[in-house]
Structures are given as structure tokens and as C-alpha cells.
Amino acid sequence: MSEQQPSSGVTSPDGPASRARAFRPVAPPAVALADLSAVLGASVSRGTGVLVSGISNDSRAILPGDLYAALPGAHRHGAEFAAQARTAGAVAVLTDPEGARLLADDDLPVLVHREPRAVLGDLAARIYGNGPDDGLRRFGVTGTNGKTTTSYFINALLRALGTVPGLIGTIEILAGDEAIPSVLTTPESSDVQALMARMREHGLGAVTMEVSSHALEFHRVDGVVFDVVGFTNLTQDHLDLHGGMEEYFTVKAQLFTPGRARRGVVIVDGGWGGRFAQASGIPVTRLALPGEPAEAEWRVQDVASHGALGSDFVLAGPAGERISAHVPLPGEFNIANAALAMVMVLESGVSPEGLEALFAEGEPLSVQVPGRMQLLATEPRAIVDFAHNPDALERALEAVRGPEGEGRVIVVFGATGERDAGKRPIMGATAVAGADVVIVTDDDPHDEDAAAIRAAVLRGAEEARDSAHPDRLVEEVFPRDAAIRRAVELAGPRDTILVAGRGHEVWQEVKGVNIALDDREELRTALTARGFRVSTSND
């Protein structure tokens, strides 16, 4: 769908137009409509000298001087809202032949293209003056798990090196220290280009983006040429959109093509990582983790785990480089995230000696990523993580498991509604394999029946318990806040509680209603009620 329309033409002060201003540069350049037409090789009806200073496909977010992208939607065509866009200040319309037919009697200039969404990003880049040599280094991270943490690590390294970086991600959008509300993992392509122009205007030297498969499939990163892109891993997720792993792989691989990136870094293994490196259409640097026999230019070696305090490791390079590093987050997957961030920064032109000096002087990776292995208490250990698919859940459970005899692992989790239903029983089995106490609850049911989702997860959990882990305790507790309280009720000081699946999220969607729910606050409240000491952090 191109957009959702309000019931009236009135835009609230904190509505789409207000949010659009937050994304835009303060002083955008102006481009003649004729120049945009020439760039696309598209026809324009009239007004070739009209100056365009912005672009949006949401009629409610139009600002004066904008080109309104009237795109076809699932139920209505964006051209039906051109009058609203004109009232808001649109000076021209980009649309397809059907939209042009709907606008035949309109006096706004109309730029016609067969696939307007496919050119939205390129047009926005031209309007805002963005390009691969505009002085803003662009880093893109893709993969099923680890995108957010890797992005935060990249920005922490850049900041330690003296660069003011921006961030476009799941949790937040940052222009230096300025926070901009984040709605999607990646905003629309026109918003991405506007954000990059704003960052350049503010003197930022780099930006890091999480690039999801949805962003690639729906053209949200069109018009962006990344200096360095990175690949974390590929595991089962989003198959409701892609249909199968091969299709999922094909979409992800689009990022490693000349039209989208200059260089790539891939964590290689015997599976998808190795295939990713081989299929890349751009120069690729390979990174191997401990125990991986794959050929690679950079390797992680000499790992020393310190439990909840993170790990030490050495990043060994092709010319004998050895960079000793510390990552403060627990788990082997966070070593992988940290090493990937380091190699991506190296591939952007930073010398190994410069990176090595950062770790010799301090801990440049000491950044807390909200809702990613976030430690809220130590007795019992209480952790909130975003793990919401089988692979991420397995890794998180491995990361929080202490030495033999240290205590039980209690996990609270659910599965998301209207998403890949095939992973639900797998997640139940994964939880039983990795935890002593498994509490199945609700994640975001969306419009699905929550009980049916829980039943699918429970089926996998109970089958795994009955066949291989008869000592495991499996319970179904809902709603989610009650499940978190139940976990704390069962926990002793030496146990570990992992609340998985929602991480930083503060709203739970149930039957179209957003219910305020923050796993971190619920866990802190439950711990405090039982007399346990909790972290004073506000994150």
C-alpha cells in the first residue's frame, strides 16, 4: 500500500508533516522538474521549469515545494490524494500511467513513469544532492541477526576515530546526537535520502544503516551507493514474505551488487556465508570465525570469554596484523558482530594500526545497545534480548548459560503473529534445548489468534521435552507481563532469566490495538517486587 489516509484532511501537529520536517535538510537545493524528467527519461505534462525541493509518497507529509509521488496501493491509488498534496504545497506529481489518467483534469505538472516506486530513491538522491562522492561515508549491514548490534559497533568505532556518525536503524535514527523517531527498520527511500542530506548539512562524516530484506524488496534503499556493506548470517525468518531460503538469499544478495555498494565484508562459513561471498558482484573481504575452515582474509582467534562481561579476542589479518579487542556483550555472536564492524571500518580506509591504537587506549566497543543482551540485574541475572527467531534464540540461550552448577536458565518468549508460522514449533524446541524453565507467552499477535500462536510454540516445546529433555519445566502463561512475573517468581539468586523476542520495543500489537508494554520495565518491576536489586539504567 502506498499510504494510509486519515479520516479527515487535517494533519495534527505531531503528524506525518511534522515528522517529515525532522527527516529533511533545513536548506534543501532546488531542482527543475525538467532536470528530473531528463534523469528518468520520463515524460512530463507541463511546468518543466517548476522547482522541486523535496519528495514524499505520503500526501499527509508533503511540504511546500515537494514532488508528490502518487503510487499505486493495494486498495486505492495515491493519485486520489493529489488534491490533499496540492493543498499542502506539492508543486508536481510523480505517478504511473494509471495515476496520470486519474489526474487528467488536474492542473499540477505530472511526471509519468511506468514504475514510479522503482525510481523514487534515485529521484530523491537527485533532489537532495546526494551521491557516492558527497563526503558522507555509507555503511550498510544486512543479515538475519546482528544488524543492529553491528551497526552500533561501527558507529562506536567511527566516533572513537573522531568521525561524527549517523545511524538509521530499528531502534532509532541518529544524526550525530540528535534523535529522530524510527518507524521502520529502514524508512522509505525518499526519507533515507532526505536523512542523508540532513546529516551532510549537519557536518556528519558517515552514516550506518541496517538493511533488511524488506528494505531491498520494497525499494527503500534505492538510490543509495554504500561505501562498505556487511553480511552477518542467514537463518530462517521472514519466509512469509520470501517463500523460502533461496528466495530470501537472493533478495539479500542484491545489496552486494555494483549499483548498491563499492565493497563488501562477509562472515563466511560452510553455508550461506560462503555462498554470499561467491555470489557477490563487488569486491569482498572474507571474515572467518573460530572453528570455520573457510578461506578468509581476516580471522577471529584466541577468544577468551568472561561470561556476562563479554569476551577478548584477536582479529588476525592477511599481512600478519593482530588487533587485540574486547567486546563487552556476552556470546559468540557478539564477537562476530564486533569483528564484522571492525573489518568494515578497516575496509573504509582506516589503517589496522589506527584501529589497534583505539583498543590499546580504551574500549571503543563499550556501547549499550537497547534491548540487545541488555543486563538488568545480576542476582538473578536478568537479561532482555530481541531474539525472535530460532537461530537468534539458540545463540542467546547459549550466551546466558553459566558454568555447570551455577543455576538454571529461565526463558520467557513467544512468536509473532502474521509472520513465518513454520518457525513457531522450532522456537519451542529450541527453548527446551537451551533452557531449564520455558515459559511460552505472547509476542505481538497482530490480528492472529494469540492462543493458536502459543499452541504452535507449545507443541514444539512439549515434543522436545518429551523426547529428549524430560526434566524441563514448560509452562504457558499470558499475558506477557504475567509471564515475566512468573519467571521472576521461579528464579533464585543464582538463576538467569532471559526475556526474549521484543527487546527495545515498547508497544505490543493485539487486534489492531497498541498496548504499552516494555519488557525491560516489566522485568525491573517484577524483580523489585521480590526484593532483588536491579540496574539503575534508564535505557
N, C-alpha and C positions, 0 to 999 in steps of 0.2 A: 504494500500500500504506500502511496506517495506521501500521504499525511492524514492525520485525523483532524477533523474540523470541529470547533466548538459549536455550541448551540446558538450562539449569537456572534455578531461581528466585533464585539468588544473584546479588546485584549487587556488583561489585568496587568498592573504594574510589574508583577513578577512573572509575567507570561513569556511566551516564545520570543517576542520582540526584545524584551528586556534581556533575556538570556543570549539572544543573538548579538547584542551590543557587547556582551562580555567576551565573545569569541572574536570580535572584529578588531582590526587595527584602528587606531584613532584617526589617522590621516591616510586613508587608502588612496592609491593612484586612481586616475580615471582613464578608461579605455573606450575608444569609439566602437560603437556596435558594428560598424563596417569592418574593423580590425578583427573582431571576434568571428564575424562571418567568414572572413578570409582564412583564419586559422582552421576553422572546421570544414571549409569548402562547402558551407551550407548556404541556403538562400535566406534572404531577409526581406520582409514585405515592404517596409518603409522606414524612414527615420534613421538612415545609416550614420548620420552624424551625432546621434544621441550618445551621451557619455554615460558609461556604466561604472559604478564604484563598488559594487557588491553583488552577491548572488545567493539565492536561497530557494529551496524547493518547498518551503512551508509558507503559505500565504500569510500566516499569522506572525511570522518572524521577519517579514520584509521591512527594510529600512529605506529611507529616501535615496534614490539613485540606484536601486537594485535591479538586477535582471531576475525575474521570477521564472523558475524552472517548473513548468506545468507538466508533471509527469503522469503517465497512466497509472492508476491504482487498481487494487483488487475489486473495488466496488464502484468507485467514481473516478473521473478524470480530473487531474489538477487544474485543467483549463476552466473547469466550472467555478473555480475560485479566483479567477483573474481579476474580477471587479474588486474583490477584497484586497488583492495585492496592489491594484492601482491606487485604491484609497490610501493604502499605507505608504505609497511613494514609489512603487515599481515604475520604471521607465520603459521596460520592454519585457517580452516573454520569450522563453525558450521552450519549445514543445515539439511533439511529433506531428505527422500529417493529420491524425485524428484530432489532436488538440487544435491545430490550425483551422480545421473545419469548424470546430466549436467556436473559434474566435473570429470567424469570417467577418462579422459585423462590428468587431471591436476596433477602436482607433489606436490601440497600443501597437508599436512595432513588434513583429513576430519573427523570431529566428527559428527556422524549421530544420530539424534533423531527424533521421529515421530512428535513432536510438539515443534520445537526449540524456538518459541516465549514464550511458557509457561515455559521454563527453563532458559530464558535469565537472569532474575533477580537473581535466585539462583546461576547461574554460575558467574555472576558479583560480587555477595557478596563473593564468594569463592576466586575469583581472587584478589579482593581488600582487603581481610582480614577483612570484616565486619561481625558482629554477634551481637546477643542480649546482650552480656555481654562485649562489647568492650569499655565501658566507655562513649559512646555518648547516652544521653537520647533522645528518639524519641517521638515526639508528632504529632499526625495526626488528622486533623479536616475535617469532611465531613458534608454534608447537602446541601440544595439548595442555601440558602442565609446565609451570615455571616461568611463564611470560612476565607476570607481574614482578616477581622477586628479581628476576634477571634485569628487568628494566630499572628497578630501584638501585640495584648494584651498579649498573652502568652509570647512572646519574651520580651516585655517591663517588665513584672513581673520577668522573669528569669534574665534579665540584672540588675534590681534593687536588686536582691538577690545575685548578684556577679558572675553569670554564663555568659560566653560569648556564645551567641546562634547563630545558623544559621537559615536560612529561605529558604524554597523552595515554591514559590507561584506564583500567577497570575501576580502580578505587578513586582516582582523582585526576584532574588535569591541572598542571602547574606551569605557569610562566615565570620561571625563577622561583620566588617565594610567594607569588600571587596564585591563590587557588581559584579555579574556575569549575563550576559544577560539572560532574561527569555523568552522563545518562547511559551511554552505550560503551562497550569495550573500545570501539572506535566510532567517533561521530561520522556524520555524512561527509562525503568528500569535499563539499563546499565549505563545511565547518572546519575540516582539517586544514584546508588551505588558508582560511581566514586566521586560524590559530597560529599557523606558522608565520604569517605576515605580522601578526601581533607580536610574536616572540622576537622576530627580527627588529621590529620597531622599538622594542624594549632593550635591544642590545644583547640578547641571548646568543650564545655561540653554538648551541647544539640542542637537539630535541630527540627524545627516545619515545617510541610508540610500541604498544602491544598491537600486533596484527593478527587478528583472529581469522578463522576460516570464513566466518560470516562477513567480515570486512572485505575479504577478497571476493567472495561470491557476489556481494551486493555493491561492488564498485566503490567502497568507502575510502580506499587508499589510491584511487585513480589519480594520476597527475603528480604523484609523489615518486621521486627517484631517491632511494636511500643510499647513503654512502656505504653503510655496512648493515647487513641483515644477519640474524642468527636463528638457528633451529635448535630447540630443546629436545623434543621427543614426540612420538606419535602413538597414542593409545586410544582405546575405544571411547569415543564421545561424539556428540553431535551427529550421530548416524541417522537421526530423524530428518536432518537436512540433507546429508550427503548420500545416504543409502547404504554405503559400505566403506570399508577401509581404503580400498583402491581409489574410490572417488574422493574420499577425504584427503588422501595423499596428493592426488592430482591438483586439488584446489590449493593446498598449502604450497606446493611446488611452484605455483605461479609467482610467488614472491621472489624466487631465485631465477629471475629472467632479466635480460638487459633493459627492458623497458621500465623495470621497477627498482633495480639495485645495481650497484657497481661491484661490490664484493660480498662474499658470504662466509659465515663460520658455522660449521655443522658439528654437533656432537655425534660421532659415528659409533655404530655398533654393528652387530651381525644382521640387524633387521632394517627398520625404516630409516635409521640414520645413515647407514651405508648407502642405501638406495637414494636418499636425498642428495648425498654428495655426488653420486654418479650422474644423477639426472639434472644437476644444476646447469643452467645456461650461462652462469657467470663464474669468475674465478672463486674457488672455495678453499678455505683453510680448515683442516680437519682437527677436531679435538677428541681425544680418547680418554675414557675414564679408567680407573684401576680395574684390571681383570679383562679388559677388552683387547682382543688380539688384532683389531683392525689397524691398518696403517694410518698414521696421523702425524701431522707436523708438531702438534702440541699434545702433551700428555699430563694427566694428573698423577702424581706419585707421592709416596711417603705420607700417607694420610694418618693422622693421629686424632681420634675422636675424643672429645671432652664432654660427651653427653649433651645436656641442655645448654652448655656453654659454647657449643659449636665444635669446630674442627680446625686443625692445622693441616696444611698440605703444601706440596711443591708443584708449581707449574713449570714443566720442563719443555724447552723449545728446540727447534730444529738446528740451531747453531750452538747448542750446549748451554743455552740460557737456563737458569734455575731461579725462579721467583718464589720465595717463601711467603706464604699468605695465611691469613686466619679469617675464617668466616664465622660470625657469631651465632648463626642459626643452626639448630641441630639437623642431622640427617644427611645421608649421602647425596640426596637430590639437591640440597643447598650447596654442597661442594660443586656439583655440576653447574648449578646456576651461577655461582661465583666465578668459576673458571671460564664459563662461556662469556660472561661480562668482561672479564679481563682480556680474553683473546679478541673480542670485538673492539675494545678500546685500543689494543695494540694494532689491529688492522686499520684503524682510522688514522694512524700515523704517529701514535705515541711510542716512544722507544722502550724496549724492555728495561733499560737502566732507569728511565723515569718512573716506570711502574714499580720496579723493585724498590726505589727510594721511598715511595709512598708507604709501603709496608714496613720498611725499616724505621720510618719516623713515627708510625702510629697504626691505627686500624681503620683504613679508609672504607671498609665494608660494614662498619658499625652503623647500620641504619635499620630502624624498626619498620617493617612492612605491615601495616594494619591488617589483622586477620590472617596473617600467614605465619604459622607456627608461633603465634603470639602467646607468650607465657604470662599468666595472670596470677599464679600463686606457686609456691614451691612445696608446701606440706598441707595437702597433697599437691603434686604438680598438676596444674590446671592449664590446659592449652586449647586455644581456638585456632582452627585452620580451615582453609577454603576447600580442602579435598572433597570433590564432588563426583568423582568417577572411580572405577575400580583401581586403576594404577595409582592415582594420587592417594587414595585411601590406604592402599597397601604400603606405600612409601611413608606416609605419615605415621602409621602404626609401627612400622619398623623403627622410625626415628625416635618415638617416645618410649619404646620398650627399654627399661633399665636392665642392669645386670641381674643375673639369676638370683631370685630370692628377695629382690628389692621391693616388690609389691605388685599388685595387679594393675592391668590396663583396663579402664572402663571407657567405652566409646559410645557416644550419642550421635546418631546420624539418621538421615532419611534419603529419599531420592526425589528429584524434581519432576513435577508433572509436565505433561506435554513435551517431553524430551525422550531421548532414546530409551524406550522401555526395556530393551534387551539387557541393559546393564544392571537392572534392579536386583534380580536374584544373584548376580555375580557380586554385587556390592555386599549383599548379605553374607555370602560365603566368605568374601574377603575379610569382613569384620570378624567373623567367628575364627578364622585362621590367625588373626593378629591380636585379638583382644580376649581378655578373660571374661569380661561382662559386656554384653552387647545390648544396647537399648535402641530399638528401632522407633523412630518418630517421624514427624512430618518435616519436609524441607519447604519448598514452595510448590504447593499442589496446583497452582494456577486454576484452570477450570475443570481439572480432573477430580475424580472422587478420591479423597485422601486415604480412605480406608483401603481402597483397591491398590493404591501405590504401596502402602505399608504391607499389604498381604503379599505382594510380589517380592518385596525385600525379605520379609519374614520367611517365605518359602525357601529362598536360597540359604538363609541363616540356619534354619532348623534342619535342612537336609545336610548341611556341612557339619553341624553339631552331632547329628545322629550317626553320621558315617565315620567321622574322624576325630571329633572333639567332644566327647560326652560330658566332660567336666565344665563346659562353658555354660554360663547363665545367659539366656536370651529372653528379653522382655519387650513387650510393645507398650509404650507409654506416649500419650498425647494429651493435650497439645505440647508443643516443643518446650515451652518454659517448664512444664511439669516434668518432662523427660530430663531436663537439666537438673532440676531439684532432686529427682530420683537418683541421678548419678552421684551427686554430692552426698546424699543420704547414705549411699552404699560405700562411700570412699573412706579409707583410713589415711592417716598422715603419710604413709609410705606408698600409697597408690598414685596412679596417674589417670587423670580424666582428660579425654580428648573429645571436644565437641567439634564435629566435622561437617563441612558442606556449605556453610554460608559465610564464614569468615567475617569480612568487614561489613556485610550487608545489614541494613537497619530496618528493612521492611519485608514482611512476608506476604506474598500474594495468595489470597484464598478467594476463589469465586469472584474475581474482579475487584476485590477489596484489599487495599494495602493496610496490613496490621503492623503497628510498630513492634519490632522485635529485634533486639541486638543480642546475639549470643554472648558477647563479652559482658554486657551489663547483667544479663540474667545469671551468668556464671558467677560474677562477682557478688551479686546479691545473695545467691544460694550459699556460697562459701562463707560470707559474713554472717548469715543467719545461723550457721553451725559453729561459729566461733573461730573459723580458720582465718589466717592473715592473708590479705590479698595485696596485689600491686597497687600503688597509688597513681599509676599512669592513667591519663585521660584518653589514651588512644583507643 
